[in-house]
Amino acid sequence: MIRRTLLPSVCFVFSSLICLPSAQAGYLNVTFQGTVTGSGTDWGDPFGTGEGNGAIIGGTVTGSFLIDLGLSAQRGTDYEVGGDAYYSANQYVGPARYITSQVSIGGRNYVLGPSTTPEPHDEESVWMYRVDNPEWWGPPELLQIQDEYYYDSDAGLSSFHLWIEVSDLLNGFLTSLDLDQEFLWTASNHPDGSASGSFHTEADIGMGGASFDLTTVQASLVPTEVPEPATISILLAGFLAVIGLRRRSLYR
């Protein structure tokens, strides 16, 4: 009798728990940090130092790429070359923006967002490959990310280009060729690898470029929906209250 009476309540609570939003990774956030190794200014003050060429060399650069995993999956292309599939890669390229990036360098912080040009010129790409071939001349494992962004202003068309590359031995830091993964690459833990990048801007505040060596590159999955513990607690408390009421009514 008790089981039949409580069955609808049990079904309700467990169906509610199942319907709660689960933690799903919707984005991959790739952050980086390093040191500026070269810079040049064509005109203006693109790095906010008030000085010319070389003023930011030796300074710190930080930044990030926030990659939409859903959109990138629609633009991914798998490659496998060789009879033993010794070369495989994934390339994610698309004119529609699926990467939002930012970089702090010198005295400036740049955020690369959607293009405002009449005909979008933005281009984002992620290139990942792994090569299992002793005759291969390049690095066995490689990750490249680039974000190119344009916008219109009173001064005309402005452009920004941010790029990083991480290379290492095979099975050095990538677990697969999918973007849905986390990793931590550091120069101290990967002495046989390398990581570098560059940034170039041509805007109303100036025109210039910089190159940098990276000491840390980290990829973290960012969930889009996370179940609230309070919601689960309320449902469980309600379930216990229902049990108490049912038991009381039965014993009466």
VOFI-912164 format. One record per residue (C-alpha): x, y, z; residue number from 1. Coordinates in nm, 3 decimals. Layout:
VOFI-912164
xx=X | yy=Y | zz=Z | palo=NUM
...
end
This chain:
VOFI-912164
xx=0.000 | yy=0.000 | zz=0.000 | palo=1
xx=0.279 | yy=0.241 | zz=0.086 | palo=2
xx=0.468 | yy=0.169 | zz=-0.237 | palo=3
xx=0.159 | yy=0.229 | zz=-0.451 | palo=4
xx=0.086 | yy=0.553 | zz=-0.269 | palo=5
xx=0.441 | yy=0.692 | zz=-0.302 | palo=6
xx=0.505 | yy=0.580 | zz=-0.659 | palo=7
xx=0.369 | yy=0.896 | zz=-0.830 | palo=8
xx=0.581 | yy=1.114 | zz=-0.599 | palo=9
xx=0.895 | yy=0.910 | zz=-0.663 | palo=10
xx=0.839 | yy=0.925 | zz=-1.038 | palo=11
xx=0.783 | yy=1.301 | zz=-1.024 | palo=12
xx=1.101 | yy=1.374 | zz=-0.829 | palo=13
xx=1.326 | yy=1.151 | zz=-1.038 | palo=14
xx=1.182 | yy=1.278 | zz=-1.367 | palo=15
xx=1.242 | yy=1.633 | zz=-1.243 | palo=16
xx=1.603 | yy=1.550 | zz=-1.161 | palo=17
xx=1.655 | yy=1.397 | zz=-1.503 | palo=18
xx=1.515 | yy=1.707 | zz=-1.671 | palo=19
xx=1.752 | yy=1.940 | zz=-1.489 | palo=20
xx=2.012 | yy=2.103 | zz=-1.714 | palo=21
xx=2.338 | yy=1.911 | zz=-1.716 | palo=22
xx=2.690 | yy=2.054 | zz=-1.727 | palo=23
xx=2.773 | yy=2.062 | zz=-2.095 | palo=24
xx=3.089 | yy=2.216 | zz=-2.238 | palo=25
xx=2.979 | yy=2.481 | zz=-2.484 | palo=26
xx=3.309 | yy=2.666 | zz=-2.515 | palo=27
xx=3.681 | yy=2.608 | zz=-2.506 | palo=28
xx=3.871 | yy=2.893 | zz=-2.344 | palo=29
xx=4.238 | yy=2.901 | zz=-2.447 | palo=30
xx=4.444 | yy=3.144 | zz=-2.240 | palo=31
xx=4.808 | yy=3.236 | zz=-2.293 | palo=32
xx=5.086 | yy=3.434 | zz=-2.130 | palo=33
xx=5.433 | yy=3.524 | zz=-2.248 | palo=34
xx=5.697 | yy=3.785 | zz=-2.315 | palo=35
xx=5.724 | yy=4.029 | zz=-2.605 | palo=36
xx=6.035 | yy=3.956 | zz=-2.812 | palo=37
xx=5.992 | yy=4.206 | zz=-3.096 | palo=38
xx=5.777 | yy=4.504 | zz=-3.189 | palo=39
xx=5.747 | yy=4.777 | zz=-3.447 | palo=40
xx=5.534 | yy=5.090 | zz=-3.484 | palo=41
xx=5.459 | yy=5.236 | zz=-3.827 | palo=42
xx=5.265 | yy=5.533 | zz=-3.697 | palo=43
xx=5.060 | yy=5.643 | zz=-3.397 | palo=44
xx=5.065 | yy=5.467 | zz=-3.061 | palo=45
xx=4.911 | yy=5.120 | zz=-3.105 | palo=46
xx=5.057 | yy=4.982 | zz=-2.782 | palo=47
xx=4.985 | yy=5.276 | zz=-2.553 | palo=48
xx=5.344 | yy=5.345 | zz=-2.453 | palo=49
xx=5.389 | yy=5.684 | zz=-2.616 | palo=50
xx=5.718 | yy=5.558 | zz=-2.757 | palo=51
xx=5.838 | yy=5.408 | zz=-3.082 | palo=52
xx=5.981 | yy=5.075 | zz=-3.195 | palo=53
xx=6.090 | yy=4.828 | zz=-2.933 | palo=54
xx=5.929 | yy=5.003 | zz=-2.637 | palo=55
xx=5.732 | yy=4.697 | zz=-2.527 | palo=56
xx=6.005 | yy=4.437 | zz=-2.579 | palo=57
xx=6.051 | yy=4.237 | zz=-2.259 | palo=58
xx=5.702 | yy=4.321 | zz=-2.140 | palo=59
xx=5.425 | yy=4.074 | zz=-2.058 | palo=60
xx=5.153 | yy=3.973 | zz=-2.300 | palo=61
xx=4.835 | yy=3.791 | zz=-2.201 | palo=62
xx=4.527 | yy=3.693 | zz=-2.396 | palo=63
xx=4.262 | yy=3.436 | zz=-2.471 | palo=64
xx=4.056 | yy=3.270 | zz=-2.743 | palo=65
xx=3.699 | yy=3.174 | zz=-2.652 | palo=66
xx=3.591 | yy=2.911 | zz=-2.904 | palo=67
xx=3.226 | yy=2.813 | zz=-2.957 | palo=68
xx=3.240 | yy=2.433 | zz=-2.977 | palo=69
xx=2.900 | yy=2.402 | zz=-3.143 | palo=70
xx=2.980 | yy=2.641 | zz=-3.427 | palo=71
xx=3.334 | yy=2.509 | zz=-3.469 | palo=72
xx=3.201 | yy=2.154 | zz=-3.510 | palo=73
xx=2.996 | yy=2.274 | zz=-3.808 | palo=74
xx=3.311 | yy=2.409 | zz=-3.971 | palo=75
xx=3.551 | yy=2.126 | zz=-3.890 | palo=76
xx=3.729 | yy=1.922 | zz=-4.155 | palo=77
xx=3.918 | yy=1.599 | zz=-4.076 | palo=78
xx=4.230 | yy=1.501 | zz=-4.270 | palo=79
xx=4.417 | yy=1.172 | zz=-4.279 | palo=80
xx=4.709 | yy=1.120 | zz=-4.512 | palo=81
xx=4.923 | yy=0.811 | zz=-4.564 | palo=82
xx=4.858 | yy=0.439 | zz=-4.583 | palo=83
xx=4.911 | yy=0.399 | zz=-4.211 | palo=84
xx=4.734 | yy=0.729 | zz=-4.137 | palo=85
xx=5.057 | yy=0.868 | zz=-3.999 | palo=86
xx=4.936 | yy=1.221 | zz=-4.061 | palo=87
xx=4.601 | yy=1.341 | zz=-3.931 | palo=88
xx=4.464 | yy=1.687 | zz=-3.866 | palo=89
xx=4.154 | yy=1.889 | zz=-3.798 | palo=90
xx=4.095 | yy=2.233 | zz=-3.943 | palo=91
xx=3.819 | yy=2.466 | zz=-3.830 | palo=92
xx=3.773 | yy=2.764 | zz=-4.061 | palo=93
xx=3.474 | yy=2.988 | zz=-4.111 | palo=94
xx=3.390 | yy=3.345 | zz=-4.206 | palo=95
xx=3.108 | yy=3.345 | zz=-3.948 | palo=96
xx=3.259 | yy=3.428 | zz=-3.613 | palo=97
xx=3.296 | yy=3.140 | zz=-3.368 | palo=98
xx=3.602 | yy=3.277 | zz=-3.184 | palo=99
xx=3.609 | yy=3.580 | zz=-2.957 | palo=100
xx=3.961 | yy=3.680 | zz=-2.859 | palo=101
xx=4.138 | yy=3.943 | zz=-2.656 | palo=102
xx=4.498 | yy=4.044 | zz=-2.598 | palo=103
xx=4.666 | yy=4.274 | zz=-2.346 | palo=104
xx=4.999 | yy=4.405 | zz=-2.468 | palo=105
xx=5.191 | yy=4.718 | zz=-2.374 | palo=106
xx=4.938 | yy=4.961 | zz=-2.235 | palo=107
xx=4.646 | yy=4.844 | zz=-2.448 | palo=108
xx=4.376 | yy=4.581 | zz=-2.424 | palo=109
xx=4.220 | yy=4.471 | zz=-2.753 | palo=110
xx=3.899 | yy=4.269 | zz=-2.788 | palo=111
xx=3.834 | yy=4.115 | zz=-3.129 | palo=112
xx=3.460 | yy=4.101 | zz=-3.191 | palo=113
xx=3.218 | yy=4.064 | zz=-3.482 | palo=114
xx=3.298 | yy=4.261 | zz=-3.794 | palo=115
xx=3.105 | yy=4.582 | zz=-3.864 | palo=116
xx=3.207 | yy=4.604 | zz=-4.229 | palo=117
xx=2.930 | yy=4.586 | zz=-4.491 | palo=118
xx=3.088 | yy=4.264 | zz=-4.619 | palo=119
xx=3.245 | yy=4.078 | zz=-4.325 | palo=120
xx=3.615 | yy=4.007 | zz=-4.366 | palo=121
xx=3.661 | yy=3.825 | zz=-4.038 | palo=122
xx=3.841 | yy=3.494 | zz=-4.051 | palo=123
xx=3.899 | yy=3.254 | zz=-3.766 | palo=124
xx=4.080 | yy=2.925 | zz=-3.786 | palo=125
xx=4.208 | yy=2.645 | zz=-3.565 | palo=126
xx=4.457 | yy=2.396 | zz=-3.704 | palo=127
xx=4.557 | yy=2.082 | zz=-3.514 | palo=128
xx=4.774 | yy=1.797 | zz=-3.637 | palo=129
xx=4.969 | yy=1.495 | zz=-3.516 | palo=130
xx=5.232 | yy=1.317 | zz=-3.724 | palo=131
xx=5.363 | yy=0.971 | zz=-3.641 | palo=132
xx=5.644 | yy=0.951 | zz=-3.893 | palo=133
xx=6.020 | yy=0.966 | zz=-3.812 | palo=134
xx=6.086 | yy=1.121 | zz=-4.155 | palo=135
xx=5.860 | yy=1.417 | zz=-4.086 | palo=136
xx=6.065 | yy=1.739 | zz=-4.084 | palo=137
xx=5.832 | yy=1.945 | zz=-3.867 | palo=138
xx=5.702 | yy=1.918 | zz=-3.510 | palo=139
xx=5.500 | yy=1.597 | zz=-3.452 | palo=140
xx=5.223 | yy=1.780 | zz=-3.266 | palo=141
xx=5.092 | yy=2.127 | zz=-3.343 | palo=142
xx=4.810 | yy=2.364 | zz=-3.250 | palo=143
xx=4.753 | yy=2.694 | zz=-3.430 | palo=144
xx=4.479 | yy=2.946 | zz=-3.356 | palo=145
xx=4.425 | yy=3.271 | zz=-3.542 | palo=146
xx=4.162 | yy=3.542 | zz=-3.525 | palo=147
xx=4.140 | yy=3.819 | zz=-3.784 | palo=148
xx=3.896 | yy=4.103 | zz=-3.728 | palo=149
xx=3.795 | yy=4.415 | zz=-3.923 | palo=150
xx=3.572 | yy=4.710 | zz=-3.844 | palo=151
xx=3.473 | yy=5.046 | zz=-3.992 | palo=152
xx=3.543 | yy=5.372 | zz=-3.810 | palo=153
xx=3.562 | yy=5.741 | zz=-3.895 | palo=154
xx=3.928 | yy=5.688 | zz=-3.981 | palo=155
xx=3.845 | yy=5.411 | zz=-4.228 | palo=156
xx=3.879 | yy=5.035 | zz=-4.218 | palo=157
xx=4.069 | yy=4.897 | zz=-3.918 | palo=158
xx=4.213 | yy=4.548 | zz=-3.888 | palo=159
xx=4.348 | yy=4.325 | zz=-3.613 | palo=160
xx=4.520 | yy=3.989 | zz=-3.637 | palo=161
xx=4.605 | yy=3.764 | zz=-3.339 | palo=162
xx=4.784 | yy=3.431 | zz=-3.381 | palo=163
xx=4.947 | yy=3.170 | zz=-3.155 | palo=164
xx=5.118 | yy=2.837 | zz=-3.221 | palo=165
xx=5.210 | yy=2.555 | zz=-2.984 | palo=166
xx=5.425 | yy=2.262 | zz=-3.096 | palo=167
xx=5.564 | yy=1.964 | zz=-2.911 | palo=168
xx=5.662 | yy=1.600 | zz=-2.932 | palo=169
xx=5.394 | yy=1.346 | zz=-3.021 | palo=170
xx=5.159 | yy=1.290 | zz=-2.725 | palo=171
xx=5.308 | yy=1.599 | zz=-2.570 | palo=172
xx=4.996 | yy=1.795 | zz=-2.479 | palo=173
xx=4.707 | yy=1.710 | zz=-2.715 | palo=174
xx=4.495 | yy=1.409 | zz=-2.624 | palo=175
xx=4.306 | yy=1.410 | zz=-2.954 | palo=176
xx=4.235 | yy=1.626 | zz=-3.257 | palo=177
xx=3.904 | yy=1.746 | zz=-3.117 | palo=178
xx=3.856 | yy=2.087 | zz=-2.962 | palo=179
xx=3.655 | yy=1.931 | zz=-2.680 | palo=180
xx=3.958 | yy=1.877 | zz=-2.452 | palo=181
xx=4.159 | yy=2.045 | zz=-2.180 | palo=182
xx=4.535 | yy=2.078 | zz=-2.155 | palo=183
xx=4.810 | yy=2.278 | zz=-1.990 | palo=184
xx=5.130 | yy=2.354 | zz=-2.180 | palo=185
xx=5.416 | yy=2.528 | zz=-2.003 | palo=186
xx=5.765 | yy=2.600 | zz=-2.128 | palo=187
xx=5.917 | yy=2.452 | zz=-1.811 | palo=188
xx=5.726 | yy=2.122 | zz=-1.840 | palo=189
xx=5.778 | yy=2.086 | zz=-2.216 | palo=190
xx=6.144 | yy=2.169 | zz=-2.286 | palo=191
xx=6.127 | yy=1.997 | zz=-2.625 | palo=192
xx=5.833 | yy=2.209 | zz=-2.740 | palo=193
xx=5.779 | yy=2.573 | zz=-2.821 | palo=194
xx=5.500 | yy=2.829 | zz=-2.821 | palo=195
xx=5.489 | yy=3.170 | zz=-2.984 | palo=196
xx=5.251 | yy=3.422 | zz=-3.129 | palo=197
xx=5.205 | yy=3.760 | zz=-3.290 | palo=198
xx=4.963 | yy=4.050 | zz=-3.296 | palo=199
xx=4.919 | yy=4.319 | zz=-3.561 | palo=200
xx=4.686 | yy=4.615 | zz=-3.564 | palo=201
xx=4.602 | yy=4.892 | zz=-3.806 | palo=202
xx=4.348 | yy=5.124 | zz=-3.645 | palo=203
xx=4.273 | yy=5.489 | zz=-3.581 | palo=204
xx=4.508 | yy=5.491 | zz=-3.279 | palo=205
xx=4.804 | yy=5.362 | zz=-3.477 | palo=206
xx=4.960 | yy=5.083 | zz=-3.675 | palo=207
xx=5.211 | yy=4.828 | zz=-3.552 | palo=208
xx=5.290 | yy=4.471 | zz=-3.470 | palo=209
xx=5.455 | yy=4.256 | zz=-3.206 | palo=210
xx=5.584 | yy=3.901 | zz=-3.169 | palo=211
xx=5.611 | yy=3.708 | zz=-2.845 | palo=212
xx=5.726 | yy=3.381 | zz=-2.690 | palo=213
xx=5.471 | yy=3.206 | zz=-2.472 | palo=214
xx=5.544 | yy=3.047 | zz=-2.136 | palo=215
xx=5.194 | yy=2.914 | zz=-2.063 | palo=216
xx=4.904 | yy=2.801 | zz=-2.282 | palo=217
xx=4.601 | yy=2.648 | zz=-2.110 | palo=218
xx=4.273 | yy=2.518 | zz=-2.251 | palo=219
xx=3.967 | yy=2.486 | zz=-2.025 | palo=220
xx=3.615 | yy=2.369 | zz=-2.109 | palo=221
xx=3.342 | yy=2.615 | zz=-2.014 | palo=222
xx=2.996 | yy=2.468 | zz=-1.947 | palo=223
xx=2.694 | yy=2.642 | zz=-2.092 | palo=224
xx=2.445 | yy=2.505 | zz=-1.839 | palo=225
xx=2.514 | yy=2.396 | zz=-1.484 | palo=226
xx=2.243 | yy=2.247 | zz=-1.257 | palo=227
xx=2.180 | yy=2.463 | zz=-0.953 | palo=228
xx=2.239 | yy=2.276 | zz=-0.624 | palo=229
xx=1.957 | yy=2.477 | zz=-0.467 | palo=230
xx=1.708 | yy=2.340 | zz=-0.719 | palo=231
xx=1.808 | yy=1.981 | zz=-0.642 | palo=232
xx=1.788 | yy=2.047 | zz=-0.268 | palo=233
xx=1.437 | yy=2.191 | zz=-0.299 | palo=234
xx=1.317 | yy=1.890 | zz=-0.497 | palo=235
xx=1.466 | yy=1.645 | zz=-0.248 | palo=236
xx=1.320 | yy=1.837 | zz=0.047 | palo=237
xx=0.980 | yy=1.829 | zz=-0.120 | palo=238
xx=1.015 | yy=1.456 | zz=-0.178 | palo=239
xx=1.092 | yy=1.396 | zz=0.190 | palo=240
xx=0.799 | yy=1.614 | zz=0.293 | palo=241
xx=0.565 | yy=1.412 | zz=0.070 | palo=242
xx=0.689 | yy=1.089 | zz=0.231 | palo=243
xx=0.622 | yy=1.234 | zz=0.575 | palo=244
xx=0.270 | yy=1.340 | zz=0.487 | palo=245
xx=0.188 | yy=1.007 | zz=0.326 | palo=246
xx=0.317 | yy=0.811 | zz=0.622 | palo=247
xx=0.121 | yy=1.029 | zz=0.863 | palo=248
xx=-0.202 | yy=0.987 | zz=0.667 | palo=249
xx=-0.155 | yy=0.612 | zz=0.654 | palo=250
xx=-0.093 | yy=0.574 | zz=1.023 | palo=251
xx=-0.403 | yy=0.781 | zz=1.102 | palo=252
end
